[in-house]
């Protein structure tokens, strides 16, 4: 992103592939946190425009779950996650009840809280812009035009197929569990639990 003097912090399952395509970047996805960029080059981190896309935690977890049970990209680690999930759960509600816990979300990048990519230890946002997945087309058009990035039209790619309400059923206890596990994503990014 040196050519465009920006740093895209790619949080998994938040339209990152689409952003990379908008920049004509066809390389591998890099799910690095803000401090990885800072440590790699503090000078560029200070002067470049830093941005990320966040997503409602519930929507993101459903997307990550569906991606995982489909085998992801077919890599060894993606297949391993699929096997872990399938050994303990046969649907999304069971996944939340029997698999999703603090240890799982901290070790599996697809399920890590979004704030870890954006905030420092004192809860200071370290990026210049936070775009919302829910408004990505309009927000992308504005920021891409403002900074003269190559495409102001978002090429939506790698989208998870829509799910039926039945596929995403959650008991009240499991809905509360997600709210508790991801409470800082809800709070720091101003999402409601609905």
Secondary structure as the mmCIF struct_conf table of DSSP 4:
data_model
#
loop_
_struct_conf.conf_type_id
_struct_conf.id
_struct_conf.beg_label_comp_id
_struct_conf.beg_label_asym_id
_struct_conf.beg_label_seq_id
_struct_conf.end_label_comp_id
_struct_conf.end_label_asym_id
_struct_conf.end_label_seq_id
HELX_RH_3T_P HELX_RH_3T_P1 UNK A 2 UNK A 4
TURN_TY1_P TURN_TY1_P1 UNK A 5 UNK A 5
STRN STRN1 UNK A 6 UNK A 9
TURN_TY1_P TURN_TY1_P2 UNK A 12 UNK A 13
BEND BEND1 UNK A 14 UNK A 15
HELX_RH_AL_P HELX_RH_AL_P1 UNK A 16 UNK A 22
TURN_TY1_P TURN_TY1_P3 UNK A 23 UNK A 24
BEND BEND2 UNK A 27 UNK A 27
HELX_RH_AL_P HELX_RH_AL_P2 UNK A 34 UNK A 40
HELX_RH_AL_P HELX_RH_AL_P3 UNK A 42 UNK A 47
BEND BEND3 UNK A 48 UNK A 48
STRN STRN2 UNK A 49 UNK A 54
HELX_RH_AL_P HELX_RH_AL_P4 UNK A 57 UNK A 69
TURN_TY1_P TURN_TY1_P4 UNK A 70 UNK A 73
BEND BEND4 UNK A 74 UNK A 74
HELX_RH_AL_P HELX_RH_AL_P5 UNK A 76 UNK A 88
BEND BEND5 UNK A 90 UNK A 91
HELX_RH_AL_P HELX_RH_AL_P6 UNK A 92 UNK A 98
TURN_TY1_P TURN_TY1_P5 UNK A 99 UNK A 99
BEND BEND6 UNK A 101 UNK A 101
HELX_RH_AL_P HELX_RH_AL_P7 UNK A 102 UNK A 107
HELX_RH_3T_P HELX_RH_3T_P2 UNK A 109 UNK A 111
BEND BEND7 UNK A 112 UNK A 112
TURN_TY1_P TURN_TY1_P6 UNK A 114 UNK A 114
HELX_RH_AL_P HELX_RH_AL_P8 UNK A 115 UNK A 118
STRN STRN3 UNK A 119 UNK A 119
TURN_TY1_P TURN_TY1_P7 UNK A 121 UNK A 122
STRN STRN4 UNK A 125 UNK A 125
BEND BEND8 UNK A 127 UNK A 128
STRN STRN5 UNK A 129 UNK A 132
HELX_RH_3T_P HELX_RH_3T_P3 UNK A 133 UNK A 135
HELX_RH_AL_P HELX_RH_AL_P9 UNK A 136 UNK A 146
TURN_TY1_P TURN_TY1_P8 UNK A 147 UNK A 148
BEND BEND9 UNK A 150 UNK A 150
BEND BEND10 UNK A 152 UNK A 153
BEND BEND11 UNK A 158 UNK A 158
HELX_LH_PP_P HELX_LH_PP_P1 UNK A 159 UNK A 162
TURN_TY1_P TURN_TY1_P9 UNK A 165 UNK A 168
HELX_RH_AL_P HELX_RH_AL_P10 UNK A 172 UNK A 181
TURN_TY1_P TURN_TY1_P10 UNK A 182 UNK A 182
HELX_RH_AL_P HELX_RH_AL_P11 UNK A 183 UNK A 188
TURN_TY1_P TURN_TY1_P11 UNK A 189 UNK A 190
#
